[in-house]
Amino acid sequence: MLEYLVLYQSESGNTKKIAATIFSHLPGTSKDLIDITTDKTIPEARVYFIGFCVHCGSCSMVVSDFLGALSGKQIALFGTCGMGSSPEYYSSIEHSASVWIESDNEYLGAFICQGKMPQKVRRKYESIRTAENAPRIRLCLQNFDEALTHPDSLDLEHAKVFVQKILKKIQADDTL
């Protein structure tokens, strides 16, 4: 059994980038980094870092099914979403995804950050703009443009700090 397993689902590369950062800051060699959609057998681990790209405010069914199947593990979540600068939204994403974790696991926390979106999202916003919704669409386009640089170096630094926080929590649990 591995000490750490970093699993992720990434569509545009955002979550994969965060997963790689998390993986690189985990100690030792008893660890692996795997795309959850792989055909490869997923090994068992003591601590899971599970990442996802956000759709409709939560994780995909692939991720929720995997979370629901875990038992007796320590689990940390991470994700990327198009919306930025919204701690309330990030908190709601965390809640929506963490509900899939069974109670016999130890939930360690989550890290959510902004990620760039596909150009088709911008085209959709532009195509639905009307006189009535123009102010709201302008904000959506502004958010889209801001997301183009994410995850950025500050997001990666925050991911590193998240790993350090989780490792301290695990170490404190181990000494009890």
Backbone bond lengths (Angstrom), bond angles and torsions (degrees), N, CA, C in turn:
res aa  C-N    CA-C-N  psi(-1)  N-CA   C-N-CA  omega(-1)  CA-C   N-CA-C  phi
1 M - - - 1.451 - - 1.529 108.83 -
2 L 1.324 115.54 136.17 1.459 121.62 177.33 1.522 110.63 -74.79
3 E 1.306 115.27 156.46 1.464 120.15 172.34 1.540 109.23 -76.14
4 Y 1.352 116.14 -47.58 1.467 121.03 -176.35 1.522 110.42 -129.82
5 L 1.319 115.48 139.00 1.461 121.07 173.05 1.519 107.98 -131.86
6 V 1.330 115.66 123.05 1.451 121.60 176.30 1.527 106.40 -104.23
7 L 1.318 115.26 111.14 1.468 122.11 178.20 1.518 107.77 -110.96
8 Y 1.314 116.22 144.00 1.465 118.14 -179.94 1.521 110.30 -149.97
9 Q 1.327 114.39 156.20 1.459 122.18 169.06 1.516 105.42 -123.54
10 S 1.319 116.87 123.96 1.456 121.31 -176.05 1.519 109.24 -136.36
11 E 1.311 116.12 132.82 1.471 120.07 178.34 1.518 112.62 -102.10
12 S 1.337 116.16 -36.26 1.466 118.82 -176.59 1.528 112.85 -114.62
13 G 1.335 116.50 3.18 1.457 120.15 179.27 1.520 114.03 98.33
14 N 1.338 117.96 -12.10 1.461 121.01 -178.82 1.529 111.75 -62.07
15 T 1.328 116.53 -53.22 1.460 121.15 -176.66 1.524 110.60 -68.23
16 K 1.323 117.33 -34.34 1.464 121.20 176.67 1.529 110.24 -61.34
17 K 1.328 116.82 -39.38 1.460 121.78 179.51 1.531 110.60 -64.27
18 I 1.325 116.95 -42.52 1.463 120.93 177.52 1.530 109.60 -67.30
19 A 1.338 116.96 -41.50 1.471 121.38 179.13 1.525 110.72 -58.40
20 A 1.318 117.06 -43.98 1.467 121.29 -179.61 1.531 110.69 -63.87
21 T 1.322 116.41 -38.08 1.464 120.60 178.11 1.522 110.38 -65.87
22 I 1.321 116.39 -46.09 1.468 120.24 178.40 1.526 109.73 -59.64
23 F 1.319 116.77 -48.60 1.460 121.70 -179.67 1.531 111.41 -56.38
24 S 1.316 116.54 -44.47 1.467 120.22 -176.40 1.525 113.11 -67.28
25 H 1.321 117.29 -18.35 1.466 120.44 -179.32 1.527 113.24 -102.67
26 L 1.316 116.72 6.29 1.464 120.36 174.25 1.523 108.97 -87.69
27 P 1.316 117.72 138.93 1.461 120.44 -176.24 1.529 112.86 -76.06
28 G 1.315 114.19 160.71 1.462 121.29 171.22 1.515 114.66 73.82
29 T 1.327 114.55 -168.05 1.465 121.52 -177.52 1.522 112.65 -118.07
30 S 1.335 116.86 -3.72 1.462 120.10 179.89 1.523 109.03 -87.23
31 K 1.347 113.88 69.65 1.461 120.16 -175.90 1.520 109.25 -155.91
32 D 1.331 114.54 159.51 1.466 119.34 176.71 1.521 108.77 -148.47
33 L 1.314 115.34 158.36 1.464 124.36 179.58 1.520 106.74 -126.28
34 I 1.339 117.54 116.88 1.466 121.04 -172.94 1.524 111.30 -138.48
35 D 1.314 115.77 136.74 1.466 122.21 169.78 1.526 106.68 -71.08
36 I 1.327 116.88 123.53 1.467 121.17 -174.93 1.532 112.81 -64.23
37 T 1.322 116.86 -17.87 1.469 120.03 -179.35 1.529 112.50 -90.59
38 T 1.319 116.71 7.40 1.460 120.73 -179.42 1.535 111.48 -68.69
39 D 1.301 115.89 158.65 1.459 121.19 173.41 1.527 110.44 -84.09
40 K 1.330 115.56 -12.07 1.462 122.44 -179.68 1.532 110.13 -63.89
41 T 1.319 116.78 145.55 1.457 121.23 175.73 1.528 108.71 -66.20
42 I 1.312 115.63 131.04 1.458 120.33 -179.39 1.521 108.26 -89.45
43 P 1.339 116.77 119.49 1.465 119.97 -177.62 1.532 111.72 -71.41
44 E 1.303 115.22 163.12 1.455 120.55 177.12 1.527 108.43 -85.76
45 A 1.332 115.88 150.19 1.462 120.88 179.03 1.527 109.09 -143.35
46 R 1.305 113.91 165.33 1.468 119.35 175.80 1.526 110.14 -81.09
47 V 1.355 116.01 -40.97 1.462 121.83 -177.36 1.529 108.57 -123.37
48 Y 1.329 115.06 129.29 1.460 121.47 179.46 1.524 110.07 -113.76
49 F 1.320 115.87 130.28 1.460 122.77 167.42 1.531 104.23 -107.78
50 I 1.323 117.22 115.04 1.459 120.60 -173.39 1.527 109.23 -119.12
51 G 1.347 114.78 121.39 1.450 120.87 -175.24 1.511 113.19 -114.63
52 F 1.322 114.50 153.70 1.457 120.66 -176.79 1.520 110.72 -153.57
53 C 1.317 114.40 155.68 1.454 120.48 170.37 1.532 105.85 -92.19
54 V 1.302 116.01 137.73 1.460 121.41 -173.26 1.534 110.69 -81.69
55 H 1.326 114.08 130.67 1.466 122.06 172.53 1.511 107.43 -130.57
56 C 1.313 116.73 126.17 1.474 121.43 178.17 1.524 111.46 53.92
57 G 1.315 117.69 36.45 1.453 122.03 173.60 1.513 117.13 81.34
58 S 1.336 118.22 11.62 1.460 119.78 179.77 1.525 110.22 -153.50
59 C 1.330 114.56 -169.39 1.459 121.08 177.27 1.529 109.70 -90.12
60 S 1.313 116.03 168.67 1.468 121.26 178.95 1.529 110.62 -75.19
61 M 1.309 116.13 168.51 1.464 121.14 177.25 1.529 111.15 -64.39
62 V 1.329 117.86 -33.42 1.465 120.83 177.82 1.528 109.17 -58.77
63 V 1.325 116.56 -45.88 1.460 121.05 -179.41 1.528 110.49 -71.14
64 S 1.325 117.88 -44.69 1.473 119.60 -179.09 1.524 111.21 -63.34
65 D 1.330 117.49 -38.38 1.470 120.27 177.00 1.524 111.09 -63.51
66 F 1.334 116.60 -41.79 1.463 120.06 178.96 1.529 110.40 -64.34
67 L 1.332 116.51 -45.65 1.464 120.58 179.15 1.530 110.82 -58.29
68 G 1.323 115.89 -44.05 1.461 120.82 -178.03 1.514 113.75 -66.24
69 A 1.327 116.92 -20.73 1.469 121.01 -178.28 1.531 112.81 -89.20
70 L 1.325 117.73 -11.09 1.460 120.50 -179.12 1.526 111.09 -78.72
71 S 1.320 115.34 145.28 1.462 120.89 -179.25 1.526 109.81 -143.94
72 G 1.324 116.31 130.47 1.456 120.95 176.45 1.519 114.34 69.48
73 K 1.317 117.40 30.21 1.476 121.64 -177.33 1.523 110.78 -115.46
74 Q 1.314 115.41 166.90 1.455 122.28 170.12 1.521 105.96 -102.33
75 I 1.339 115.77 129.42 1.461 120.19 -171.44 1.525 110.93 -131.53
76 A 1.336 114.95 129.62 1.462 122.66 171.84 1.523 107.15 -120.26
77 L 1.306 116.64 142.14 1.462 121.95 -179.98 1.519 110.58 -109.93
78 F 1.319 115.46 151.64 1.458 120.60 170.67 1.520 108.33 -147.28
79 G 1.321 115.43 152.59 1.458 118.31 -178.45 1.511 112.18 -160.42
80 T 1.316 113.86 165.34 1.466 121.17 175.78 1.515 108.58 -127.26
81 C 1.329 114.86 143.97 1.464 119.88 179.44 1.526 109.40 -143.96
82 G 1.305 115.67 161.86 1.456 120.95 -178.44 1.515 114.09 -69.14
83 M 1.311 116.92 -32.96 1.462 120.49 -178.63 1.520 110.29 -74.84
84 G 1.300 116.35 139.30 1.451 120.77 177.99 1.512 111.70 -121.87
85 S 1.314 115.46 165.45 1.467 122.84 174.80 1.515 113.47 53.75
86 S 1.316 116.98 40.62 1.459 120.16 178.86 1.530 110.53 -135.65
87 P 1.325 116.82 84.01 1.472 119.58 179.24 1.531 112.71 -56.53
88 E 1.332 116.85 -33.32 1.462 120.11 179.29 1.530 110.32 -65.50
89 Y 1.309 116.56 -43.32 1.463 120.28 179.14 1.526 109.99 -66.15
90 Y 1.329 116.98 -43.08 1.462 120.69 178.59 1.530 110.37 -59.65
91 S 1.325 116.23 -40.85 1.462 120.58 178.27 1.528 111.53 -63.99
92 S 1.325 116.71 -39.78 1.474 119.54 179.10 1.531 110.85 -68.44
93 I 1.326 117.50 -34.39 1.468 121.07 175.74 1.526 109.34 -63.80
94 E 1.327 115.75 -47.38 1.462 120.24 179.11 1.526 110.19 -56.44
95 H 1.321 116.62 -47.21 1.464 119.70 -179.24 1.530 111.04 -62.08
96 S 1.331 116.89 -46.14 1.476 121.44 -177.98 1.528 112.18 -61.33
97 A 1.319 116.85 -34.48 1.472 119.99 -179.85 1.529 111.63 -84.08
98 S 1.319 117.06 -38.97 1.472 119.80 -174.87 1.530 112.90 -71.28
99 V 1.327 118.51 -18.67 1.470 119.50 178.68 1.526 111.81 -62.86
100 W 1.326 117.69 -18.79 1.470 121.55 -179.96 1.528 112.40 -79.36
101 I 1.325 116.90 -11.02 1.465 121.09 -178.60 1.526 108.50 -81.86
102 E 1.321 115.53 122.55 1.463 120.96 -179.69 1.532 110.63 -66.44
103 S 1.331 116.31 152.78 1.465 121.91 -173.12 1.528 114.62 -68.50
104 D 1.330 118.59 -15.19 1.465 118.95 178.51 1.532 112.40 -84.68
105 N 1.326 116.49 1.96 1.463 121.88 173.73 1.527 108.29 -96.80
106 E 1.318 116.18 163.53 1.462 120.47 172.45 1.524 108.05 -105.43
107 Y 1.324 115.75 116.06 1.459 120.78 178.42 1.523 108.68 -84.84
108 L 1.327 117.21 123.31 1.457 123.11 -172.95 1.521 114.51 -96.68
109 G 1.340 118.21 -18.28 1.456 120.79 -178.99 1.513 111.70 130.24
110 A 1.345 115.06 -179.21 1.468 120.27 -176.13 1.523 111.49 -142.12
111 F 1.318 113.88 155.06 1.462 122.93 173.43 1.520 107.03 -128.72
112 I 1.321 116.69 122.08 1.469 122.22 178.55 1.526 107.64 -124.27
113 C 1.314 116.76 136.46 1.461 119.73 175.01 1.531 110.12 -141.69
114 Q 1.296 114.63 169.87 1.459 120.91 179.79 1.525 110.46 -75.62
115 G 1.324 115.24 148.96 1.454 121.71 175.65 1.519 109.68 -140.40
116 K 1.305 115.16 153.79 1.468 119.14 179.73 1.528 110.22 -65.07
117 M 1.314 115.11 152.35 1.468 121.83 -179.73 1.524 109.09 -111.85
118 P 1.321 117.63 157.40 1.465 120.78 177.21 1.538 111.03 -65.32
119 Q 1.318 116.10 151.15 1.470 120.87 -180.00 1.531 113.07 -58.48
120 K 1.338 117.12 -25.83 1.470 119.53 179.71 1.532 110.80 -61.87
121 V 1.324 117.96 -26.93 1.469 120.81 177.55 1.523 109.71 -67.51
122 R 1.332 116.46 -43.03 1.470 119.75 178.18 1.527 110.60 -63.34
123 R 1.321 116.24 -43.01 1.475 120.07 178.96 1.526 110.90 -62.03
124 K 1.333 116.69 -37.05 1.469 120.19 178.60 1.524 109.99 -64.25
125 Y 1.331 116.90 -47.77 1.462 120.14 177.58 1.525 110.99 -55.26
126 E 1.332 116.00 -46.90 1.459 120.12 -178.48 1.524 111.59 -63.63
127 S 1.319 116.62 -36.77 1.478 120.09 -176.97 1.524 113.29 -73.12
128 I 1.329 117.70 -23.14 1.470 119.16 -178.53 1.534 112.76 -100.72
129 R 1.328 117.51 4.54 1.466 120.84 -178.99 1.525 110.15 -68.67
130 T 1.325 114.88 131.19 1.468 122.46 175.38 1.528 107.22 -130.93
131 A 1.314 116.62 173.60 1.462 120.12 177.61 1.531 110.35 -61.60
132 E 1.324 115.89 -36.53 1.470 120.08 -177.43 1.533 112.72 -71.49
133 N 1.316 117.71 -37.96 1.471 119.45 -175.69 1.530 113.14 -102.07
134 A 1.322 117.61 6.19 1.467 121.30 -175.68 1.533 113.73 -52.21
135 P 1.350 119.29 -45.26 1.475 117.87 179.46 1.542 112.52 -61.47
136 R 1.317 117.47 -41.90 1.469 120.92 179.84 1.527 110.86 -66.97
137 I 1.337 117.07 -42.22 1.471 120.98 179.26 1.524 110.06 -65.96
138 R 1.336 117.62 -36.54 1.464 120.58 177.60 1.539 109.77 -59.78
139 L 1.347 117.12 -41.99 1.467 120.88 177.01 1.523 111.62 -65.02
140 C 1.329 116.78 -39.39 1.473 120.84 178.10 1.529 110.65 -63.42
141 L 1.326 116.77 -42.20 1.466 120.74 179.11 1.530 111.11 -67.65
142 Q 1.317 116.01 -37.83 1.464 120.42 177.47 1.526 109.35 -63.07
143 N 1.330 117.62 -44.48 1.464 121.80 177.54 1.526 110.37 -62.19
144 F 1.347 117.03 -43.06 1.462 121.12 178.99 1.524 110.00 -56.96
145 D 1.345 116.31 -48.86 1.460 120.74 -178.14 1.529 111.80 -63.46
146 E 1.336 116.89 -38.48 1.455 120.82 178.27 1.531 110.73 -66.02
147 A 1.312 117.22 -35.23 1.469 121.64 -177.72 1.521 112.91 -69.81
148 L 1.312 118.25 -17.70 1.467 121.34 -175.36 1.523 114.20 -57.88
149 T 1.315 117.58 -24.98 1.470 120.65 -178.34 1.538 112.80 -95.40
150 H 1.310 117.07 0.97 1.472 120.88 -174.64 1.522 111.97 -103.52
151 P 1.326 118.47 152.50 1.455 125.63 -4.54 1.532 110.77 -69.73
152 D 1.329 114.34 133.86 1.465 120.29 -178.24 1.528 110.63 -102.38
153 S 1.329 117.19 -173.73 1.465 120.72 -175.93 1.528 111.87 -62.69
154 L 1.318 118.00 -33.06 1.462 120.51 177.71 1.532 110.54 -68.88
155 D 1.336 117.44 -39.92 1.469 120.98 175.91 1.532 110.15 -60.77
156 L 1.328 116.88 -41.87 1.465 120.82 179.70 1.528 110.89 -66.55
157 E 1.320 116.71 -36.88 1.469 120.28 175.91 1.530 110.02 -64.96
158 H 1.332 116.84 -41.10 1.471 120.66 177.76 1.533 110.95 -64.38
159 A 1.324 117.40 -35.39 1.467 121.06 176.46 1.525 110.00 -64.40
160 K 1.326 116.44 -40.97 1.469 121.32 177.74 1.529 110.22 -61.58
161 V 1.330 117.24 -45.48 1.462 121.84 178.70 1.533 110.24 -62.97
162 F 1.321 116.93 -38.01 1.463 121.75 176.45 1.530 110.42 -59.26
163 V 1.325 117.15 -46.28 1.467 121.25 178.96 1.528 109.62 -60.26
164 Q 1.316 117.24 -45.51 1.470 120.69 -179.93 1.532 110.90 -59.76
165 K 1.317 116.15 -41.78 1.473 121.43 179.01 1.535 110.72 -63.35
166 I 1.325 116.57 -43.65 1.466 120.75 -179.75 1.527 110.12 -66.39
167 L 1.325 117.73 -41.69 1.466 121.03 178.99 1.530 111.20 -62.25
168 K 1.331 117.49 -39.93 1.466 120.99 177.04 1.524 110.25 -64.07
169 K 1.322 116.37 -40.33 1.468 120.88 179.37 1.533 110.18 -63.72
170 I 1.328 116.91 -44.29 1.461 121.89 178.94 1.531 109.99 -62.66
171 Q 1.337 116.28 -44.44 1.466 120.86 -179.96 1.527 110.00 -61.95
172 A 1.324 117.61 -41.70 1.477 121.39 179.14 1.538 109.60 -64.19
173 D 1.344 116.98 -41.08 1.466 120.83 178.15 1.525 110.78 -63.16
174 D 1.317 117.18 -38.82 1.461 122.22 -177.31 1.535 112.22 -68.30
175 T 1.327 117.28 -24.84 1.462 120.35 -178.32 1.532 112.17 -88.41
176 L 1.320 116.31 -7.16 1.482 119.26 179.42 1.516 111.72 -76.00
